[in-house]
């Protein structure tokens, strides 16, 4: 619900209201990830574990329209630290582009196409191929959004 201050009339657009930038966080546990081999890989609360051989892990991302992604980090076991993760987007033709890339347990604050456009794109995280014993525990995406000044 948006509150309208006494000076605004109902016909004014939200763009007319004073807005401020707010920092927000989206966190995903390991259980939010699935693998390219879901029948053989174990995903439990707070942890995604690759068994018995290897798998690429994926997690959908749902951010508000117009949000600006400013940082991403994925935490996992030390064994996974030599594996990359990627923040990606795709359009209706399933053309995929990489927005950010870093090693597990490292942050990336250089985000390409950082403004979320839900009318045109879907968003997800993908890891490199993890092997048995390499786990993903947590992903944190930092983003900003415009909210009415209180």
Beta strands, then each sheet from edge to edge (+ up, - down):
strand 1: 19-29
strand 2: 34-35
strand 3: 42-44
strand 4: 47-49
strand 5: 54-55
strand 6: 57-61
strand 7: 68-76
strand 8: 84-90
strand 9: 96-103
strand 10: 107-108
strand 11: 122-127
strand 12: 130-131
strand 13: 135-148
sheet 1: 1+ 13- 4+ 3-
sheet 2: 1+ 13- 7+ 10-
sheet 3: 2+ 6- 11+ 8- 9+
sheet 4: 5+ 12-
end
